Amino acid sequence: MTTRPRRRKDTRPAELLDAALTVFAEKGFAAARMEDIAARAGAAKGTLYLYFPSKEAVFEALVRTLITPNLDRAEALVAEHRGEVAPLLRQLIELLIAVVRDDRIVVLPRLLIGELYRFPELARFYRANVVDRGLGLIAGLHRQGVANGEFRPQDSAAVARLVVAPVLMMAIWRAVFAPHDPDPFDPGPVLRAHVETLLRGLAA
């Protein structure tokens, strides 16, 4: 008697999340159904509910899988860095460039802008776990640069939003306009120009 090979349990949630991302990209969050996600993953709907009790839980898991590790890396870079802040900001921009280039991650800003106003709990979740965390990190770097005489004193919260705004624009461009561009779109040159311009403006 032969036994069927068992699928490793730790691979199943990842497969379900990959399927969910594809379904969200095709249908949007509101129109996507749990059975659509299960079907795309080749799984029973009960299997999906075994790991994720709701569509909202699927979205939260996608954020934790795709976005949170990048925030963890950014915070680790900041914790390990010594010296001037400007080189660290350039490092962080390179990390953000890699994020914006990721075809999977770029689906999330499209959902956020287009639909999440209809799902306030998810908007609050993303705000608390991604937006506030990222803005707090950058504002802290600006305050550090002011303290060491590298940057001019300014509203650090405003500076943090100024840093992030072009990143969001590049993510929107990747999701909405880049598929229709005649030439391949690369956010790298834009974001590198942004950080150099920003650093000149911040300089003491």
C-alpha positions, -999 to 999 in steps of 0.1 A, spaced: 0 0 0 14 34 -10 9 65 11 3 99 -5 30 124 3 20 149 29 21 185 23 42 203 49 19 223 71 42 253 72 39 258 34 1 259 33 -4 294 48 21 309 24 3 292 -6 -30 306 6 -16 341 10 -1 340 -25 -35 330 -38 -52 358 -18 -28 384 -32 -36 373 -68 -73 374 -61 -71 408 -44 -51 421 -74 -77 408 -99 -110 415 -81 -102 441 -54 -106 435 -17 -144 441 -15 -153 418 -44 -129 390 -35 -145 361 -16 -129 335 6 -140 307 -18 -122 326 -46 -90 325 -26 -94 288 -17 -101 279 -53 -70 298 -65 -49 280 -40 -64 246 -50 -77 241 -14 -110 236 2 -127 266 17 -125 249 51 -87 247 48 -86 285 43 -108 291 74 -85 268 93 -57 294 90 -76 326 85 -111 332 101 -120 361 77 -109 380 46 -98 408 69 -75 383 87 -60 374 53 -52 410 46 -36 415 80 -15 383 74 -4 397 40 8 429 57 27 410 83 43 388 57 51 414 30 55 447 49 65 440 85 98 422 76 109 453 57 101 475 87 121 451 109 151 454 86 148 492 86 147 493 124 177 470 126 197 493 103 188 522 125 197 504 157 231 493 143 241 526 127 266 550 142 276 584 129 258 608 105 222 602 96 225 611 59 242 578 48 216 559 68 188 577 50 204 567 17 204 530 29 168 532 39 158 546 5 175 517 -12 154 494 10 123 513 0 133 510 -37 134 473 -34 100 473 -17 84 494 -45 100 472 -71 83 441 -56 53 432 -77 36 415 -47 39 444 -23 27 470 -49 -8 454 -48 -13 466 -12 -11 504 -18 -37 500 -46 -61 483 -22 -54 509 5 -61 539 -17 -89 524 -36 -109 505 -10 -98 505 26 -117 537 34 -147 513 33 -130 490 59 -121 513 88 -108 485 110 -83 475 83 -73 511 78 -66 515 115 -47 482 115 -24 494 86 -20 529 102 -9 514 135 13 486 122 29 502 92 23 540 88 29 551 123 58 528 128 75 540 96 68 577 102 80 574 138 113 558 126 120 586 102 110 614 126 134 599 151 162 600 126 155 637 118 156 645 155 189 626 158 203 646 129 192 679 145 208 669 178 242 662 162 241 694 142 236 677 108 201 689 101 182 722 106 155 722 133 121 716 117 89 698 125 102 662 125 67 647 119 63 669 88 98 659 76 89 622 80 58 626 58 79 645 33 103 616 31 75 590 26 53 610 1 73 603 -30 76 566 -20 39 563 -20 37 581 -53 61 556 -69 41 527 -55 9 542 -70 27 548 -103 39 512 -103 4 499 -96 -17 521 -119 4 538 -146 35 517 -151 16 489 -169 8 514 -196 42 531 -199 60 526 -232 92 519 -214 99 498 -183 94 518 -151 121 519 -124 114 539 -92 151 538 -83 163 570 -100 133 590 -88 137 580 -52 175 585 -52 170 620 -66 144 626 -39 167 617 -10 196 638 -23 173 668 -28 158 662 6 192 660 23 203 693 8 171 709 21 176 695 56 213 703 59 222 726 88 
